[in-house]
Amino acid sequence: MAAELRAACAQTAQDSTVRVAVLRAEGDNFCTGTEDAPLGEDRELYFTQTAAACALAALPVPVIAAIQGDCLDQGLELALACDLRLADSSARFGLTHALRSTLPWDGGSQRLPRLVGRSRALEMLLTGRIVDAEEAARIGLVHQVVPSGALSEMAIAWANSLAEKAPIALRYVKEAALKGLDHTLEQGLRLEADLYFLLFSTDDREEGLRSWREKRPPHFSGE
């Protein structure tokens, strides 16, 4: 399944008609992770084939995670790799690797502190404590908690709202925000300025200005 998810990400990244992606699961749980990697010569192949969070994080379009039930270990790592996270009121979150004398290996130890802060992340990582949806929203792990049964509808509504916006601008916003975290402030400001000026060469930029002057909704082509 992880290999199929990585393949789907590669296909999505190459499809210029895709403006937003939604990651969701069937059943009661979003994802409860997988068993720990085997020992021996199969270990490297296992990591190569199962690590999918990095493929999600590399997508240029906004990615929404719609989360229900348990979102644990590799499941939470997948959710952390998305840009926006919606949670059903039943959702639970945790990285329990330390309880099995191991640690996250698909980005959890790096993305969680960047999202909720070092102190809260360390507490979750070191203790393996599982938090409910309300606490997850309170610490910034998810953006919104929705009533049970409304998750898919809300995720599609968010996706449709994003799809109506200028796709190139959204891609540049995502690039500036995420890549800027790995730069100094000065370097991040330069990246932001470069991407801003690149937008001037797009048809969508012209359409945005034209629709504002004509007081009508814009119709973005993605060009």
C-alpha positions in Angstrom: 0.0 0.0 0.0 2.8 2.4 0.8 4.4 1.7 -2.6 1.1 2.4 -4.3 0.7 5.6 -2.3 4.2 6.7 -3.5 3.3 5.9 -7.1 0.1 7.9 -6.7 2.1 10.9 -5.4 4.5 10.6 -8.4 1.6 10.6 -10.8 -0.1 13.5 -9.1 3.0 15.6 -9.1 3.3 15.2 -12.9 -0.4 16.0 -13.6 -0.7 19.8 -14.1 -4.5 19.6 -13.9 -4.4 18.6 -10.2 -4.9 21.6 -8.0 -5.4 20.0 -4.6 -5.1 16.4 -3.1 -7.0 14.8 -0.3 -5.6 11.8 1.7 -8.3 9.8 3.3 -8.9 6.2 4.5 -11.8 3.8 4.4 -12.8 2.0 7.6 -12.8 3.1 11.2 -9.2 4.2 11.4 -7.0 6.5 9.3 -3.9 4.4 9.8 -2.4 2.6 12.7 1.1 2.2 11.3 3.0 -0.9 10.4 5.2 -3.4 12.2 8.7 -2.4 12.9 11.3 -2.9 10.2 12.9 -6.4 9.9 16.5 -7.0 10.8 19.2 -8.1 8.4 19.6 -7.6 4.7 16.0 -6.8 4.0 16.0 -3.8 6.2 17.2 -1.2 3.6 14.7 -2.5 1.1 11.9 -2.3 3.7 12.6 1.4 4.4 12.8 2.2 0.6 9.5 0.5 -0.2 7.4 1.6 2.8 8.4 5.3 3.5 5.6 7.3 1.9 5.4 10.5 4.0 8.3 12.1 2.1 6.5 11.5 -1.2 3.4 13.2 0.2 5.4 16.1 1.5 7.1 16.6 -1.9 3.8 17.2 -3.7 3.7 20.8 -5.0 -0.1 21.1 -4.6 -1.9 21.6 -1.2 -2.6 18.3 0.5 -5.5 17.8 3.0 -5.5 14.9 5.4 -9.0 13.7 6.5 -8.4 11.8 9.7 -10.8 9.5 11.6 -10.2 6.9 14.3 -6.6 6.0 15.2 -3.8 8.0 13.5 -0.8 6.4 15.0 2.9 5.9 14.2 3.4 5.8 10.4 -0.2 6.9 10.1 0.6 10.1 12.0 3.7 10.5 10.0 1.6 10.5 6.8 -0.8 13.1 8.3 2.2 15.3 9.4 3.4 15.3 5.8 0.2 16.9 4.6 -0.4 20.6 4.6 -3.9 20.7 6.2 -5.4 18.3 8.7 -9.1 17.8 9.4 -10.0 15.4 12.2 -13.2 13.5 13.0 -14.1 13.9 16.7 -13.2 10.2 17.1 -9.6 10.7 16.0 -6.6 9.9 18.2 -3.0 10.7 17.5 0.3 9.3 18.7 3.9 8.3 18.0 4.4 5.2 20.2 7.7 4.0 18.8 9.6 4.6 22.1 7.3 2.1 23.8 8.9 -0.6 21.5 12.4 0.7 21.9 12.5 2.3 18.5 11.9 5.7 17.0 10.0 7.2 14.0 11.6 6.7 10.6 9.4 8.5 8.1 9.7 12.1 9.4 7.8 12.0 12.6 10.6 13.2 14.9 11.3 16.1 12.6 7.8 17.3 11.4 6.1 17.0 14.8 8.4 19.5 16.6 8.1 21.9 13.6 4.3 21.7 13.9 3.5 21.7 17.7 6.8 23.0 19.1 9.7 21.2 20.7 8.3 20.8 24.2 5.0 19.2 23.2 6.6 17.1 20.6 9.2 15.7 22.9 6.5 14.8 25.5 4.6 12.9 22.8 7.7 11.2 21.4 9.3 10.2 24.7 6.1 9.0 26.4 4.2 7.6 23.5 1.1 9.3 24.9 -1.9 9.3 22.6 -3.9 12.5 22.4 -7.6 12.9 21.4 -8.9 15.2 18.6 -9.7 18.1 20.9 -6.2 18.2 22.4 -4.7 17.8 18.9 -6.6 20.9 17.8 -5.6 22.8 20.9 -1.8 22.2 20.3 -2.0 22.8 16.6 -1.7 19.3 15.4 -4.9 19.5 13.4 -6.6 22.6 12.0 -10.2 21.6 12.7 -12.3 19.0 14.4 -15.6 18.1 12.7 -18.6 16.2 14.0 -18.7 12.4 13.5 -19.9 11.6 10.0 -19.1 15.0 8.5 -15.4 14.5 7.8 -15.5 13.6 4.1 -18.0 16.4 3.3 -15.8 19.0 5.1 -12.6 17.7 3.4 -14.2 18.0 -0.1 -15.5 21.5 0.8 -11.9 22.6 1.8 -10.6 21.0 -1.4 -13.1 22.8 -3.6 -12.3 26.1 -2.0 -8.6 25.6 -2.6 -9.2 24.4 -6.2 -11.0 27.7 -7.0 -7.9 29.7 -6.2 -4.9 30.4 -8.5 -3.0 27.1 -8.5 0.4 28.6 -9.3 0.1 31.1 -6.5 -0.9 28.3 -4.1 2.2 26.2 -5.2 4.4 29.2 -4.6 2.9 30.0 -1.2 3.5 26.4 -0.2 7.1 26.4 -1.5 7.9 29.8 0.2 6.4 28.7 3.6 8.0 25.2 3.7 11.4 25.8 2.2 11.7 29.1 4.1 11.8 27.0 7.4 15.1 25.6 6.3 16.6 29.0 5.5 17.6 32.0 7.5 15.1 34.8 7.6 17.1 36.8 5.0 17.2 33.8 2.7 13.5 33.1 3.2 12.7 36.7 2.3 14.7 36.4 -0.9 12.9 33.2 -1.8 9.5 34.9 -1.2 10.5 37.9 -3.4 11.7 35.7 -6.2 8.5 33.7 -6.2 6.4 36.9 -6.0 8.1 38.3 -9.1 7.7 35.0 -11.0 4.0 35.3 -10.6 4.0 38.4 -12.7 4.8 36.3 -15.8 1.6 34.2 -15.4 -1.8 34.6 -17.0 -3.4 33.9 -13.7 -1.8 37.0 -12.2 -3.3 39.1 -15.0 -6.7 37.4 -14.5 -6.6 38.2 -10.8 -6.0 41.9 -11.4 -8.5 42.0 -14.3 -11.3 40.3 -12.2 -10.6 42.7 -9.3 -11.0 45.7 -11.6 -14.1 44.3 -13.2 -15.6 43.3 -9.8 -16.2 39.6 -10.8 -15.0 36.2 -9.6 -11.7 35.2 -11.2 -11.3 32.3 -13.5 -7.8 30.9 -13.1 -6.4 28.6 -15.8 -3.2 27.5 -14.0 -1.0 29.2 -16.6 
